[in-house]
Amino acid sequence: MQQVKLFIGVEDQLGALEREVNTWIRDNDIKIHDIKGNIAPQTLSKEATTLTGTGRSFRPSDVFIMVIYEANIE
């Protein structure tokens, strides 16, 4: 039976999110069917953050990863 595992992170910490996903895959006896990802649109920030070439500042976007897998049941 296919199952879903969701991971949520922030774009300025992608390395940590990649490690979390890869560690979970490595540590579990599963068969991956599909992996999908999405990044939320950037939102303007009123606080001081990284400025773009337009002079606007944006908050880091949320990153969503969905893994569709099947547990290896013997």
All heavy atoms as a GROMACS GRO file, in nm:
protein
  588
    1MET      N    1   0.084  -0.117   0.000
    1MET     CA    2   0.000   0.000   0.000
    1MET      C    3   0.089   0.124   0.000
    1MET      O    4   0.183   0.135   0.078
    1MET     CB    5  -0.090   0.000   0.123
    1MET     CG    6  -0.166   0.128   0.138
    1MET     SD    7  -0.291   0.137   0.267
    1MET     CE    8  -0.215   0.069   0.409
    2GLN      N    9   0.058   0.219  -0.088
    2GLN     CA   10   0.135   0.342  -0.093
    2GLN      C   11   0.102   0.431   0.027
    2GLN      O   12  -0.011   0.434   0.074
    2GLN     CB   13   0.107   0.417  -0.223
    2GLN     CG   14   0.164   0.346  -0.343
    2GLN     CD   15   0.148   0.426  -0.471
    2GLN    OE1   16   0.097   0.537  -0.471
    2GLN    NE2   17   0.192   0.369  -0.580
    3GLN      N   18   0.206   0.501   0.073
    3GLN     CA   19   0.191   0.592   0.185
    3GLN      C   20   0.260   0.723   0.150
    3GLN      O   21   0.334   0.731   0.053
    3GLN     CB   22   0.253   0.531   0.310
    3GLN     CG   23   0.186   0.401   0.350
    3GLN     CD   24   0.246   0.343   0.476
    3GLN    OE1   25   0.264   0.411   0.574
    3GLN    NE2   26   0.278   0.214   0.471
    4VAL      N   27   0.235   0.826   0.230
    4VAL     CA   28   0.289   0.959   0.205
    4VAL      C   29   0.365   1.006   0.328
    4VAL      O   30   0.321   0.988   0.442
    4VAL     CB   31   0.175   1.059   0.174
    4VAL    CG1   32   0.228   1.199   0.160
    4VAL    CG2   33   0.101   1.018   0.048
    5LYS      N   34   0.480   1.067   0.305
    5LYS     CA   35   0.559   1.132   0.412
    5LYS      C   36   0.582   1.275   0.367
    5LYS      O   37   0.624   1.300   0.254
    5LYS     CB   38   0.691   1.058   0.432
    5LYS     CG   39   0.787   1.124   0.528
    5LYS     CD   40   0.746   1.102   0.670
    5LYS     CE   41   0.856   1.156   0.762
    5LYS     NZ   42   0.811   1.168   0.898
    6LEU      N   43   0.552   1.372   0.455
    6LEU     CA   44   0.568   1.513   0.423
    6LEU      C   45   0.685   1.573   0.500
    6LEU      O   46   0.706   1.542   0.617
    6LEU     CB   47   0.440   1.589   0.459
    6LEU     CG   48   0.311   1.537   0.397
    6LEU    CD1   49   0.192   1.614   0.450
    6LEU    CD2   50   0.317   1.544   0.246
    7PHE      N   51   0.759   1.658   0.432
    7PHE     CA   52   0.870   1.732   0.493
    7PHE      C   53   0.848   1.879   0.461
    7PHE      O   54   0.812   1.915   0.350
    7PHE     CB   55   1.004   1.688   0.434
    7PHE     CG   56   1.037   1.544   0.459
    7PHE    CD1   57   0.998   1.445   0.372
    7PHE    CD2   58   1.109   1.507   0.572
    7PHE    CE1   59   1.029   1.312   0.393
    7PHE    CE2   60   1.141   1.374   0.596
    7PHE     CZ   61   1.101   1.276   0.506
    8ILE      N   62   0.873   1.964   0.560
    8ILE     CA   63   0.857   2.108   0.542
    8ILE      C   64   0.983   2.178   0.593
    8ILE      O   65   1.033   2.146   0.701
    8ILE     CB   66   0.733   2.161   0.616
    8ILE    CG1   67   0.608   2.094   0.561
    8ILE    CG2   68   0.722   2.313   0.602
    8ILE    CD1   69   0.482   2.123   0.637
    9GLY      N   70   1.032   2.270   0.514
    9GLY     CA   71   1.152   2.345   0.553
    9GLY      C   72   1.143   2.488   0.502
    9GLY      O   73   1.037   2.534   0.458
   10VAL      N   74   1.256   2.557   0.507
   10VAL     CA   75   1.265   2.696   0.464
   10VAL      C   76   1.378   2.707   0.363
   10VAL      O   77   1.482   2.641   0.377
   10VAL     CB   78   1.291   2.789   0.585
   10VAL    CG1   79   1.294   2.935   0.543
   10VAL    CG2   80   1.186   2.768   0.692
   11GLU      N   81   1.360   2.789   0.260
   11GLU     CA   82   1.454   2.792   0.150
   11GLU      C   83   1.597   2.831   0.190
   11GLU      O   84   1.692   2.790   0.125
   11GLU     CB   85   1.405   2.884   0.038
   11GLU     CG   86   1.415   3.031   0.071
   11GLU     CD   87   1.381   3.119  -0.048
   11GLU    OE1   88   1.422   3.088  -0.161
   11GLU    OE2   89   1.313   3.220  -0.026
   12ASP      N   90   1.614   2.904   0.297
   12ASP     CA   91   1.750   2.941   0.336
   12ASP      C   92   1.816   2.832   0.423
   12ASP      O   93   1.927   2.850   0.471
   12ASP     CB   94   1.755   3.077   0.404
   12ASP     CG   95   1.676   3.086   0.534
   12ASP    OD1   96   1.604   2.989   0.567
   12ASP    OD2   97   1.687   3.189   0.602
   13GLN      N   98   1.746   2.718   0.440
   13GLN     CA   99   1.802   2.604   0.513
   13GLN      C  100   1.781   2.475   0.434
   13GLN      O  101   1.747   2.370   0.489
   13GLN     CB  102   1.737   2.594   0.651
   13GLN     CG  103   1.762   2.715   0.736
   13GLN     CD  104   1.682   2.712   0.865
   13GLN    OE1  105   1.612   2.617   0.895
   13GLN    NE2  106   1.693   2.819   0.942
   14LEU      N  107   1.801   2.482   0.302
   14LEU     CA  108   1.776   2.367   0.216
   14LEU      C  109   1.866   2.249   0.247
   14LEU      O  110   1.825   2.134   0.237
   14LEU     CB  111   1.791   2.406   0.069
   14LEU     CG  112   1.678   2.493   0.012
   14LEU    CD1  113   1.707   2.528  -0.133
   14LEU    CD2  114   1.544   2.425   0.026
   15GLY      N  115   1.990   2.275   0.286
   15GLY     CA  116   2.082   2.167   0.319
   15GLY      C  117   2.030   2.081   0.432
   15GLY      O  118   2.037   1.958   0.427
   16ALA      N  119   1.974   2.144   0.534
   16ALA     CA  120   1.918   2.069   0.647
   16ALA      C  121   1.797   1.986   0.603
   16ALA      O  122   1.781   1.872   0.646
   16ALA     CB  123   1.878   2.165   0.759
   17LEU      N  124   1.714   2.042   0.516
   17LEU     CA  125   1.598   1.969   0.467
   17LEU      C  126   1.642   1.850   0.382
   17LEU      O  127   1.588   1.740   0.395
   17LEU     CB  128   1.507   2.062   0.386
   17LEU     CG  129   1.379   2.002   0.330
   17LEU    CD1  130   1.292   1.944   0.442
   17LEU    CD2  131   1.302   2.106   0.251
   18GLU      N  132   1.741   1.869   0.296
   18GLU     CA  133   1.793   1.758   0.216
   18GLU      C  134   1.847   1.646   0.305
   18GLU      O  135   1.820   1.529   0.280
   18GLU     CB  136   1.905   1.807   0.124
   18GLU     CG  137   1.857   1.894   0.011
   18GLU     CD  138   1.972   1.956  -0.066
   18GLU    OE1  139   2.090   1.943  -0.024
   18GLU    OE2  140   1.945   2.018  -0.169
   19ARG      N  141   1.923   1.683   0.407
   19ARG     CA  142   1.976   1.582   0.500
   19ARG      C  143   1.864   1.507   0.570
   19ARG      O  144   1.870   1.385   0.587
   19ARG     CB  145   2.071   1.646   0.600
   19ARG     CG  146   2.208   1.677   0.543
   19ARG     CD  147   2.306   1.722   0.650
   19ARG     NE  148   2.265   1.847   0.715
   19ARG     CZ  149   2.285   1.968   0.665
   19ARG    NH1  150   2.344   1.983   0.548
   19ARG    NH2  151   2.247   2.074   0.730
   20GLU      N  152   1.759   1.579   0.612
   20GLU     CA  153   1.647   1.515   0.681
   20GLU      C  154   1.578   1.413   0.590
   20GLU      O  155   1.552   1.300   0.631
   20GLU     CB  156   1.546   1.621   0.725
   20GLU     CG  157   1.426   1.563   0.796
   20GLU     CD  158   1.322   1.668   0.835
   20GLU    OE1  159   1.343   1.789   0.809
   20GLU    OE2  160   1.218   1.628   0.890
   21VAL      N  161   1.552   1.451   0.466
   21VAL     CA  162   1.486   1.361   0.372
   21VAL      C  163   1.576   1.241   0.342
   21VAL      O  164   1.533   1.125   0.348
   21VAL     CB  165   1.447   1.434   0.242
   21VAL    CG1  166   1.395   1.336   0.137
   21VAL    CG2  167   1.343   1.542   0.271
   22ASN      N  168   1.702   1.267   0.309
   22ASN     CA  169   1.794   1.158   0.274
   22ASN      C  170   1.818   1.062   0.391
   22ASN      O  171   1.826   0.941   0.371
   22ASN     CB  172   1.926   1.214   0.222
   22ASN     CG  173   1.910   1.275   0.085
   22ASN    OD1  174   1.830   1.231   0.004
   22ASN    ND2  175   1.989   1.379   0.059
   23THR      N  176   1.827   1.115   0.512
   23THR     CA  177   1.844   1.030   0.630
   23THR      C  178   1.721   0.942   0.650
   23THR      O  179   1.733   0.823   0.677
   23THR     CB  180   1.870   1.116   0.755
   23THR    OG1  181   1.990   1.189   0.735
   23THR    CG2  182   1.882   1.030   0.880
   24TRP      N  183   1.603   1.000   0.635
   24TRP     CA  184   1.480   0.922   0.651
   24TRP      C  185   1.473   0.810   0.548
   24TRP      O  186   1.439   0.696   0.581
   24TRP     CB  187   1.358   1.014   0.640
   24TRP     CG  188   1.230   0.940   0.651
   24TRP    CD1  189   1.169   0.896   0.765
   24TRP    CD2  190   1.148   0.895   0.543
   24TRP    NE1  191   1.054   0.829   0.734
   24TRP    CE2  192   1.038   0.827   0.598
   24TRP    CE3  193   1.156   0.908   0.405
   24TRP    CZ2  194   0.938   0.772   0.520
   24TRP    CZ3  195   1.056   0.852   0.327
   24TRP    CH2  196   0.949   0.785   0.385
   25ILE      N  197   1.508   0.840   0.423
   25ILE     CA  198   1.506   0.738   0.318
   25ILE      C  199   1.608   0.628   0.350
   25ILE      O  200   1.578   0.509   0.340
   25ILE     CB  201   1.534   0.800   0.180
   25ILE    CG1  202   1.417   0.889   0.137
   25ILE    CG2  203   1.562   0.693   0.075
   25ILE    CD1  204   1.445   0.973   0.014
   26ARG      N  205   1.728   0.667   0.388
   26ARG     CA  206   1.835   0.571   0.416
   26ARG      C  207   1.802   0.483   0.536
   26ARG      O  208   1.832   0.364   0.538
   26ARG     CB  209   1.966   0.647   0.439
   26ARG     CG  210   2.088   0.561   0.451
   26ARG     CD  211   2.218   0.642   0.461
   26ARG     NE  212   2.211   0.751   0.556
   26ARG     CZ  213   2.208   0.882   0.521
   26ARG    NH1  214   2.211   0.918   0.395
   26ARG    NH2  215   2.203   0.976   0.612
   27ASP      N  216   1.738   0.539   0.638
   27ASP     CA  217   1.713   0.467   0.763
   27ASP      C  218   1.587   0.379   0.761
   27ASP      O  219   1.564   0.304   0.856
   27ASP     CB  220   1.700   0.566   0.881
   27ASP     CG  221   1.832   0.632   0.914
   27ASP    OD1  222   1.937   0.588   0.861
   27ASP    OD2  223   1.831   0.730   0.991
   28ASN      N  224   1.508   0.387   0.656
   28ASN     CA  225   1.384   0.310   0.649
   28ASN      C  226   1.388   0.216   0.529
   28ASN      O  227   1.438   0.252   0.424
   28ASN     CB  228   1.263   0.403   0.639
   28ASN     CG  229   1.244   0.482   0.766
   28ASN    OD1  230   1.188   0.432   0.862
   28ASN    ND2  231   1.295   0.604   0.770
   29ASP      N  232   1.334   0.098   0.548
   29ASP     CA  233   1.331  -0.002   0.442
   29ASP      C  234   1.207   0.023   0.356
   29ASP      O  235   1.102  -0.034   0.380
   29ASP     CB  236   1.328  -0.143   0.502
   29ASP     CG  237   1.342  -0.250   0.397
   29ASP    OD1  238   1.394  -0.221   0.287
   29ASP    OD2  239   1.298  -0.364   0.424
   30ILE      N  240   1.221   0.114   0.258
   30ILE     CA  241   1.106   0.156   0.178
   30ILE      C  242   1.140   0.154   0.029
   30ILE      O  243   1.256   0.155  -0.010
   30ILE     CB  244   1.059   0.297   0.217
   30ILE    CG1  245   1.173   0.396   0.201
   30ILE    CG2  246   1.002   0.299   0.356
   30ILE    CD1  247   1.135   0.539   0.223
   31LYS      N  248   1.036   0.152  -0.050
   31LYS     CA  249   1.048   0.165  -0.195
   31LYS      C  250   0.986   0.299  -0.232
   31LYS      O  251   0.867   0.322  -0.209
   31LYS     CB  252   0.975   0.051  -0.265
   31LYS     CG  253   0.976   0.062  -0.416
   31LYS     CD  254   0.896  -0.051  -0.480
   31LYS     CE  255   0.890  -0.031  -0.629
   31LYS     NZ  256   0.802  -0.131  -0.691
   32ILE      N  257   1.066   0.388  -0.289
   32ILE     CA  258   1.018   0.521  -0.327
   32ILE      C  259   0.943   0.510  -0.459
   32ILE      O  260   0.993   0.456  -0.556
   32ILE     CB  261   1.136   0.620  -0.344
   32ILE    CG1  262   1.217   0.632  -0.216
   32ILE    CG2  263   1.084   0.757  -0.391
   32ILE    CD1  264   1.148   0.698  -0.102
   33HIS      N  265   0.821   0.563  -0.463
   33HIS     CA  266   0.743   0.568  -0.586
   33HIS      C  267   0.758   0.704  -0.654
   33HIS      O  268   0.765   0.712  -0.776
   33HIS     CB  269   0.595   0.541  -0.560
   33HIS     CG  270   0.567   0.399  -0.528
   33HIS    ND1  271   0.554   0.303  -0.624
   33HIS    CD2  272   0.550   0.336  -0.409
   33HIS    CE1  273   0.530   0.186  -0.567
   33HIS    NE2  274   0.527   0.203  -0.436
   34ASP      N  275   0.764   0.811  -0.574
   34ASP     CA  276   0.772   0.945  -0.631
   34ASP      C  277   0.813   1.044  -0.522
   34ASP      O  278   0.784   1.023  -0.404
   34ASP     CB  279   0.635   0.986  -0.688
   34ASP     CG  280   0.643   1.101  -0.787
   34ASP    OD1  281   0.754   1.143  -0.824
   34ASP    OD2  282   0.534   1.149  -0.827
   35ILE      N  283   0.879   1.149  -0.564
   35ILE     CA  284   0.912   1.260  -0.474
   35ILE      C  285   0.874   1.388  -0.547
   35ILE      O  286   0.913   1.408  -0.662
   35ILE     CB  287   1.061   1.264  -0.437
   35ILE    CG1  288   1.100   1.136  -0.362
   35ILE    CG2  289   1.093   1.388  -0.352
   35ILE    CD1  290   1.248   1.127  -0.328
   36LYS      N  291   0.798   1.472  -0.480
   36LYS     CA  292   0.755   1.600  -0.538
   36LYS      C  293   0.793   1.711  -0.441
   36LYS      O  294   0.796   1.692  -0.321
   36LYS     CB  295   0.605   1.600  -0.561
   36LYS     CG  296   0.558   1.492  -0.657
   36LYS     CD  297   0.420   1.520  -0.706
   36LYS     CE  298   0.371   1.410  -0.798
   36LYS     NZ  299   0.439   1.400  -0.923
   37GLY      N  300   0.819   1.827  -0.497
   37GLY     CA  301   0.853   1.941  -0.414
   37GLY      C  302   0.784   2.067  -0.463
   37GLY      O  303   0.742   2.077  -0.578
   38ASN      N  304   0.775   2.164  -0.374
   38ASN     CA  305   0.713   2.291  -0.407
   38ASN      C  306   0.774   2.398  -0.318
   38ASN      O  307   0.805   2.373  -0.201
   38ASN     CB  308   0.561   2.284  -0.387
   38ASN     CG  309   0.492   2.405  -0.443
   38ASN    OD1  310   0.534   2.464  -0.542
   38ASN    ND2  311   0.382   2.444  -0.380
   39ILE      N  312   0.790   2.516  -0.373
   39ILE     CA  313   0.836   2.629  -0.294
   39ILE      C  314   0.727   2.736  -0.298
   39ILE      O  315   0.671   2.764  -0.404
   39ILE     CB  316   0.971   2.683  -0.344
   39ILE    CG1  317   1.025   2.791  -0.252
   39ILE    CG2  318   0.962   2.731  -0.488
   39ILE    CD1  319   1.170   2.825  -0.275
   40ALA      N  320   0.694   2.790  -0.182
   40ALA     CA  321   0.589   2.891  -0.174
   40ALA      C  322   0.636   3.022  -0.238
   40ALA      O  323   0.756   3.051  -0.239
   40ALA     CB  324   0.552   2.916  -0.028
   41PRO      N  325   0.543   3.099  -0.292
   41PRO     CA  326   0.581   3.230  -0.346
   41PRO      C  327   0.642   3.316  -0.236
   41PRO      O  328   0.606   3.304  -0.119
   41PRO     CB  329   0.449   3.290  -0.393
   41PRO     CG  330   0.354   3.176  -0.403
   41PRO     CD  331   0.400   3.073  -0.305
   42GLN      N  332   0.736   3.399  -0.274
   42GLN     CA  333   0.798   3.488  -0.175
   42GLN      C  334   0.699   3.594  -0.132
   42GLN      O  335   0.620   3.644  -0.212
   42GLN     CB  336   0.923   3.554  -0.233
   42GLN     CG  337   1.036   3.458  -0.254
   42GLN     CD  338   1.160   3.528  -0.301
   42GLN    OE1  339   1.154   3.612  -0.389
   42GLN    NE2  340   1.272   3.494  -0.242
   43THR      N  341   0.706   3.628  -0.004
   43THR     CA  342   0.621   3.735   0.048
   43THR      C  343   0.710   3.852   0.090
   43THR      O  344   0.821   3.833   0.141
   43THR     CB  345   0.539   3.687   0.169
   43THR    OG1  346   0.627   3.632   0.266
   43THR    CG2  347   0.439   3.582   0.128
   44LEU      N  348   0.661   3.970   0.066
   44LEU     CA  349   0.736   4.090   0.105
   44LEU      C  350   0.748   4.094   0.257
   44LEU      O  351   0.660   4.053   0.330
   44LEU     CB  352   0.666   4.216   0.057
   44LEU     CG  353   0.679   4.246  -0.092
   44LEU    CD1  354   0.587   4.360  -0.132
   44LEU    CD2  355   0.822   4.279  -0.128
   45SER      N  356   0.860   4.144   0.302
   45SER     CA  357   0.887   4.150   0.445
   45SER      C  358   0.896   4.294   0.490
   45SER      O  359   0.953   4.379   0.421
   45SER     CB  360   1.018   4.078   0.475
   45SER     OG  361   1.049   4.090   0.611
   46LYS      N  362   0.841   4.322   0.605
   46LYS     CA  363   0.854   4.456   0.664
   46LYS      C  364   0.981   4.466   0.746
   46LYS      O  365   1.028   4.574   0.775
   46LYS     CB  366   0.732   4.487   0.749
   46LYS     CG  367   0.605   4.496   0.668
   46LYS     CD  368   0.485   4.527   0.754
   46LYS     CE  369   0.361   4.528   0.667
   46LYS     NZ  370   0.240   4.550   0.742
   47GLU      N  371   1.037   4.347   0.784
   47GLU     CA  372   1.160   4.346   0.862
   47GLU      C  373   1.280   4.354   0.767
   47GLU      O  374   1.267   4.333   0.648
   47GLU     CB  375   1.172   4.217   0.943
   47GLU     CG  376   1.058   4.189   1.035
   47GLU     CD  377   0.978   4.068   0.991
   47GLU    OE1  378   1.035   3.977   0.928
   47GLU    OE2  379   0.858   4.066   1.017
   48ALA      N  380   1.394   4.381   0.823
   48ALA     CA  381   1.517   4.384   0.744
   48ALA      C  382   1.557   4.241   0.708
   48ALA      O  383   1.579   4.159   0.796
   48ALA     CB  384   1.627   4.453   0.822
   49THR      N  385   1.561   4.212   0.580
   49THR     CA  386   1.606   4.082   0.530
   49THR      C  387   1.691   4.107   0.407
   49THR      O  388   1.725   4.220   0.377
   49THR     CB  389   1.485   3.992   0.494
   49THR    OG1  390   1.407   4.059   0.395
   49THR    CG2  391   1.399   3.958   0.613
   50THR      N  392   1.721   4.004   0.334
   50THR     CA  393   1.803   4.018   0.214
   50THR      C  394   1.731   4.103   0.111
   50THR      O  395   1.616   4.079   0.078
   50THR     CB  396   1.832   3.879   0.154
   50THR    OG1  397   1.890   3.799   0.255
   50THR    CG2  398   1.923   3.889   0.035
   51LEU      N  399   1.801   4.203   0.059
   51LEU     CA  400   1.743   4.289  -0.042
   51LEU      C  401   1.768   4.230  -0.180
   51LEU      O  402   1.874   4.176  -0.208
   51LEU     CB  403   1.804   4.430  -0.036
   51LEU     CG  404   1.768   4.513   0.086
   51LEU    CD1  405   1.843   4.646   0.083
   51LEU    CD2  406   1.619   4.540   0.091
   52THR      N  407   1.670   4.243  -0.267
   52THR     CA  408   1.687   4.201  -0.405
   52THR      C  409   1.736   4.319  -0.486
   52THR      O  410   1.749   4.431  -0.436
   52THR     CB  411   1.553   4.151  -0.463
   52THR    OG1  412   1.463   4.262  -0.468
   52THR    CG2  413   1.496   4.039  -0.380
   53GLY      N  414   1.759   4.298  -0.615
   53GLY     CA  415   1.802   4.407  -0.703
   53GLY      C  416   1.699   4.517  -0.715
   53GLY      O  417   1.730   4.628  -0.754
   54THR      N  418   1.573   4.488  -0.679
   54THR     CA  419   1.467   4.589  -0.688
   54THR      C  420   1.459   4.674  -0.562
   54THR      O  421   1.380   4.767  -0.556
   54THR     CB  422   1.330   4.521  -0.708
   54THR    OG1  423   1.302   4.440  -0.595
   54THR    CG2  424   1.328   4.438  -0.834
   55GLY      N  425   1.540   4.640  -0.460
   55GLY     CA  426   1.536   4.714  -0.335
   55GLY      C  427   1.430   4.662  -0.239
   55GLY      O  428   1.413   4.716  -0.131
   56ARG      N  429   1.358   4.559  -0.278
   56ARG     CA  430   1.257   4.500  -0.192
   56ARG      C  431   1.320   4.390  -0.108
   56ARG      O  432   1.417   4.327  -0.148
   56ARG     CB  433   1.144   4.440  -0.274
   56ARG     CG  434   1.068   4.540  -0.355
   56ARG     CD  435   0.959   4.471  -0.431
   56ARG     NE  436   0.895   4.563  -0.522
   56ARG     CZ  437   0.804   4.527  -0.610
   56ARG    NH1  438   0.768   4.400  -0.619
   56ARG    NH2  439   0.749   4.614  -0.688
   57SER      N  440   1.264   4.366   0.009
   57SER     CA  441   1.313   4.256   0.091
   57SER      C  442   1.203   4.149   0.100
   57SER      O  443   1.085   4.180   0.104
   57SER     CB  444   1.352   4.305   0.230
   57SER     OG  445   1.242   4.362   0.297
   58PHE      N  446   1.248   4.023   0.103
   58PHE     CA  447   1.157   3.911   0.105
   58PHE      C  448   1.191   3.818   0.219
   58PHE      O  449   1.307   3.801   0.254
   58PHE     CB  450   1.163   3.832  -0.026
   58PHE     CG  451   1.114   3.908  -0.145
   58PHE    CD1  452   1.201   3.981  -0.223
   58PHE    CD2  453   0.980   3.909  -0.177
   58PHE    CE1  454   1.157   4.051  -0.332
   58PHE    CE2  455   0.934   3.979  -0.287
   58PHE     CZ  456   1.022   4.051  -0.365
   59ARG      N  457   1.090   3.755   0.275
   59ARG     CA  458   1.110   3.649   0.374
   59ARG      C  459   1.150   3.522   0.300
   59ARG      O  460   1.110   3.502   0.186
   59ARG     CB  461   0.980   3.622   0.450
   59ARG     CG  462   0.938   3.735   0.537
   59ARG     CD  463   0.815   3.694   0.617
   59ARG     NE  464   0.778   3.805   0.701
   59ARG     CZ  465   0.654   3.834   0.736
   59ARG    NH1  466   0.555   3.759   0.694
   59ARG    NH2  467   0.628   3.936   0.813
   60PRO      N  468   1.227   3.434   0.366
   60PRO     CA  469   1.256   3.304   0.303
   60PRO      C  470   1.125   3.228   0.281
   60PRO      O  471   1.035   3.230   0.364
   60PRO     CB  472   1.343   3.233   0.406
   60PRO     CG  473   1.398   3.341   0.493
   60PRO     CD  474   1.294   3.450   0.494
   61SER      N  475   1.115   3.163   0.167
   61SER     CA  476   0.994   3.089   0.132
   61SER      C  477   0.993   2.952   0.199
   61SER      O  478   1.098   2.892   0.224
   61SER     CB  479   0.984   3.072  -0.019
   61SER     OG  480   0.967   3.197  -0.080
   62ASP      N  481   0.873   2.900   0.222
   62ASP     CA  482   0.857   2.764   0.272
   62ASP      C  483   0.881   2.666   0.158
   62ASP      O  484   0.844   2.692   0.044
   62ASP     CB  485   0.715   2.742   0.328
   62ASP     CG  486   0.688   2.824   0.452
   62ASP    OD1  487   0.783   2.850   0.528
   62ASP    OD2  488   0.571   2.860   0.474
   63VAL      N  489   0.943   2.554   0.191
   63VAL     CA  490   0.968   2.448   0.095
   63VAL      C  491   0.895   2.323   0.145
   63VAL      O  492   0.902   2.289   0.263
   63VAL     CB  493   1.119   2.418   0.081
   63VAL    CG1  494   1.142   2.303  -0.015
   63VAL    CG2  495   1.192   2.543   0.035
   64PHE      N  496   0.826   2.257   0.055
   64PHE     CA  497   0.745   2.140   0.087
   64PHE      C  498   0.793   2.023   0.001
   64PHE      O  499   0.809   2.037  -0.119
   64PHE     CB  500   0.599   2.173   0.057
   64PHE     CG  501   0.506   2.057   0.059
   64PHE    CD1  502   0.456   2.007   0.178
   64PHE    CD2  503   0.465   1.997  -0.059
   64PHE    CE1  504   0.368   1.900   0.178
   64PHE    CE2  505   0.377   1.891  -0.059
   64PHE     CZ  506   0.330   1.842   0.060
   65ILE      N  507   0.819   1.909   0.064
   65ILE     CA  508   0.858   1.789  -0.008
   65ILE      C  509   0.763   1.677   0.032
   65ILE      O  510   0.738   1.654   0.150
   65ILE     CB  511   1.003   1.748   0.021
   65ILE    CG1  512   1.098   1.856  -0.028
   65ILE    CG2  513   1.037   1.614  -0.043
   65ILE    CD1  514   1.243   1.833   0.006
   66MET      N  515   0.710   1.607  -0.069
   66MET     CA  516   0.621   1.495  -0.045
   66MET      C  517   0.685   1.370  -0.106
   66MET      O  518   0.720   1.369  -0.224
   66MET     CB  519   0.484   1.518  -0.110
   66MET     CG  520   0.389   1.402  -0.093
   66MET     SD  521   0.223   1.433  -0.158
   66MET     CE  522   0.255   1.454  -0.331
   67VAL      N  523   0.701   1.268  -0.023
   67VAL     CA  524   0.756   1.140  -0.068
   67VAL      C  525   0.642   1.038  -0.068
   67VAL      O  526   0.577   1.018   0.034
   67VAL     CB  527   0.870   1.092   0.024
   67VAL    CG1  528   0.925   0.959  -0.023
   67VAL    CG2  529   0.981   1.196   0.033
   68ILE      N  530   0.618   0.978  -0.183
   68ILE     CA  531   0.521   0.870  -0.194
   68ILE      C  532   0.602   0.741  -0.196
   68ILE      O  533   0.691   0.724  -0.278
   68ILE     CB  534   0.436   0.884  -0.320
   68ILE    CG1  535   0.362   1.018  -0.316
   68ILE    CG2  536   0.336   0.768  -0.332
   68ILE    CD1  537   0.292   1.054  -0.443
   69TYR      N  538   0.573   0.652  -0.101
   69TYR     CA  539   0.655   0.534  -0.083
   69TYR      C  540   0.570   0.414  -0.044
   69TYR      O  541   0.452   0.426  -0.015
   69TYR     CB  542   0.761   0.560   0.025
   69TYR     CG  543   0.704   0.571   0.164
   69TYR    CD1  544   0.708   0.463   0.250
   69TYR    CD2  545   0.647   0.688   0.209
   69TYR    CE1  546   0.656   0.471   0.379
   69TYR    CE2  547   0.594   0.699   0.336
   69TYR     CZ  548   0.600   0.589   0.421
   69TYR     OH  549   0.546   0.599   0.546
   70GLU      N  550   0.636   0.301  -0.044
   70GLU     CA  551   0.573   0.178   0.002
   70GLU      C  552   0.668   0.110   0.098
   70GLU      O  553   0.787   0.094   0.067
   70GLU     CB  554   0.545   0.087  -0.119
   70GLU     CG  555   0.456  -0.030  -0.087
   70GLU     CD  556   0.409  -0.098  -0.213
   70GLU    OE1  557   0.394  -0.031  -0.318
   70GLU    OE2  558   0.389  -0.220  -0.205
   71ALA      N  559   0.617   0.074   0.215
   71ALA     CA  560   0.700   0.005   0.314
   71ALA      C  561   0.724  -0.137   0.266
   71ALA      O  562   0.632  -0.203   0.215
   71ALA     CB  563   0.632   0.004   0.449
   72ASN      N  564   0.846  -0.185   0.278
   72ASN     CA  565   0.878  -0.323   0.243
   72ASN      C  566   0.836  -0.414   0.357
   72ASN      O  567   0.903  -0.423   0.459
   72ASN     CB  568   1.027  -0.338   0.214
   72ASN     CG  569   1.067  -0.268   0.087
   72ASN    OD1  570   0.990  -0.260  -0.008
   72ASN    ND2  571   1.188  -0.217   0.082
   73ILE      N  572   0.723  -0.478   0.341
   73ILE     CA  573   0.670  -0.568   0.444
   73ILE      C  574   0.697  -0.711   0.400
   73ILE      O  575   0.657  -0.752   0.292
   73ILE     CB  576   0.519  -0.546   0.464
   73ILE    CG1  577   0.494  -0.401   0.505
   73ILE    CG2  578   0.464  -0.643   0.567
   73ILE    CD1  579   0.348  -0.363   0.509
   74GLU      N  580   0.766  -0.784   0.484
   74GLU     CA  581   0.796  -0.924   0.450
   74GLU      C  582   0.722  -1.018   0.542
   74GLU      O  583   0.690  -0.994   0.650
   74GLU     CB  584   0.946  -0.946   0.460
   74GLU     CG  585   1.019  -0.864   0.357
   74GLU     CD  586   1.170  -0.887   0.363
   74GLU    OE1  587   1.214  -0.991   0.414
   74GLU    OE2  588   1.241  -0.802   0.315
   0.00000   0.00000   0.00000
